[in-house]
Amino acid sequence: MANLQSNFIGIKSPNPFWLASAPPTDKEYNVRRAFEAGWGGVVWKTLGEAGPPVVNVNGPRYGAIYGADRRLLGLNNIELITDRPLEVNLQEIKAVKRDYPDRAMVVSLMVPCEEDPWARILPLVEETGADGVELNFGCPHGMSERGMGSAVGQVPEYIEMVTRWVKKHTRMPVIVKLTPNITDVRKPAAAAKAGGADAVSLINTINSITSVDLDLFSPEPTIDGKGAHGGYCGPAVKPIALNMVAEIARDPSLRDVPISGIGGVTTWKDAAEFLALGAGNVQVCTAAMTYGFKIVQEMISGLSDYMDDKGLASVDELVGRAVPNVTDWQYLNLNYVSKAKINQDLCISCGRCYAACEDTSHQAISMSDDRVFEVIDDECVACNLCVNVCPVENCITMEAMEPGLIDPRTGKVVEPDYANWTTHPNNPSATAAE
Amino acid sequence: MTQSPFSPGVAAGRLDDAAYSENFSDLHPALDPHEALVAADRCYFCHDAPCITACPTDIDIPLFIRQIATGTPDAAAKTILSQNIMGGMCARVCPTETLCEEACVREMAEGKPVKIGQLQRYATDHLQEQGIHPFSRAAVTGKTVAVVGAGPAGLSCAHRLAMLGHDVTAYDARAKAGGLNEYGIAAYKTPEGFAQAEVDWLLQIGGITLEHGKALGADVSLDQLKSEFDAVFLGMGLGGVNALNVEGGDKAGVSDAVDFIADLRQASDLGALPVGRDVVVIGGGMTAVDAAVQSKLLGALNVTLAYRRGRDRMNASVFEQDLAASKGVRIMTNVVPKALHGNGAVQEIEFEYVTDDMTGTGETVRIPADQVLRAIGQTLKGDGLPDLEGGKIAVAGAGRTSVTGVWAGGDCASGGDDLTVTAVAEGRDAAMDIHASLMG
């Protein structure tokens, strides 16, 4: 079994799977159960200032998007930061950390955007023995209207300012959690770096309305006939999160900023993808909320088997492996030609590839009277839609054409050399090829 | 309960009331809403779906399943019923394992087709239980059509014609409409009076007058109908039964399976229905299986289904054969009856073993039999009918017979399997052709 030991900005954990700051980490009881189940660490649900805690709605807090068989694909929430007293949370954090010294204990914080509140709370957190803090600059609902959460995270200057205060008032490592509700995630990441952050974590949840009650004409989740936007998470947001992680990981000026990857991690594979795109570890919430803490066992065994298979001795050897292959469209090889190929032994003749191609793409799949579906290479642009809509795994594949062959669609020889748009003759601003 | 399964002879009341009630309950209980959604989620919404091709009535199955999956079962029902007005009954009695579900790509993918039949029932029940009839009549055309036989073919034809604005008079020899749906199908396939409920629901279209107790030949003649109506549709099914021409074939205890099933379907008290201790059903079709299984369910101790060829040649589907076996029916194959023995009432039946090409082997076997049910095929009854072909009314195109102005469909007409769903399709298509002919 591969060594899954993780060391993220000096915070050690037995594996790179942390629970994100969210309902599963709101109190001692849950976190103890999580550690017993095998989670490597937790980010304790966001603490606010001392005094009367926030209150939550008493109606539904979550809305959901489902796939077939009510498989939960996306979850949105309008829950706020912890609604339990600060001192209770601090006592519990201390107790749990004392009993589980090998697990990562990071505490999420959100206090008003002034130096004093930060200066007051940080020593209290340090006193618990926690390993680090995460600054919640991402929460998109409820707290943002009070000048906190994503209201800070959407203004890079505030991020830098607050991060600087925090670094000034604590010796603990500082992770800045970023909101995806911005246009260019590199700007807030750069601000965090400028403020002295030890790492960034992303993504927080995405502004969302999951659905509309068509009888009440109210957004879901509906509270007494009204709804407010919530924060979207779960498998549906993974592609957005992966892109944002990669944007930071491949930016030359941010390459040295460690990333804690968050957003729809549901299986070991999702985690491995985040790691490959540059995340040093991952944080999980929705998958645990859907299936319970036990899922970490599959994540541990799956990642371990994968690393053994690839001959990777440590998690760090996986981190960033895919980053060099993330590029811009203009650098993609236009001389690479592939064609869809349908495996007739696996085909169940549903015809979805045909409908998709015939109705919405390039008319590149033929259908015989006895329901044999075949790719017409003369028309196939290798768009991949047939692969995407096929219900059978690996039934349709994209096969690269060998250089020297003639692409029947274009009548041109498949060139062996790499050539991209920057040198393409159709590009008015192309630079000379030679 | 004075009798038991062990009581010799033909006797009623072999089981207690609870057993009858359990035995004749729904063979496939209705899907609940959760089960329906889970089942509907499995449909791939195939292009030019093979299930549609396999359906004799061409129901747009992927569309109706998607309508169920998106929470609109009544819209699903309308999709079904617009192609097949007896979609509710077909959902119950269709041999889906040899039609839509056999063609389902998930049968090929995983050996587990989408539950098309049960989903169809979910949708049609949902609509019909609310009493909603989703179709309305076109303006009355003034044209009149006589329909002979108010079974699946006749009612399907009548409904479509009425919907198109024609006035229909449907004649049926029996006291109730529904044909084999009411008299000829195993009770556990359509319990709780569904057949009559469906007829009542179908008639909500209006414009259909039912004339009960009027048999073609005896009470009305084809010439009379031709002169009184603008068109005639013949859908009276097969009223005759093949005889068992063997020694002792007329002994007491020998009867027709269709009558046995009809009596059972009309019985108000199953405990009053007599059934043998040792029942032998001769035949290999759906009627034979329905009779054999129901004999067993009525409390017969030993039920044997005797068929002259191998199991692969039986008209009853593999599902039906397995159902019979699971209920404890013994299936004997490659046997032909040679004689029935007994003093007055039958006591034993003697078979000869035959090869697949029906050559006698000379070896015989005798088994106890105090009740013998004949299910060896039905025949068309009546004189003065249009030209026949293979013992049935010859039809061309959409049910056109040799007589101008007379159409035919269902079991009495040539072509097509003797299935409810086929009869519905033929009745519907004949109606469209009659309409075109009348309005042309």
Interface residues (C-beta under 8 A of the other chain):
Chain A: A68 D69 R70 I348 S349 C350 G351 R352 Y354 A355 E358 M367 R371 P391 V392
Chain B: L37 V38 D41 R42 Y44 F45 C46 H47 D48 A49 P50 V105 R106 M108 A109
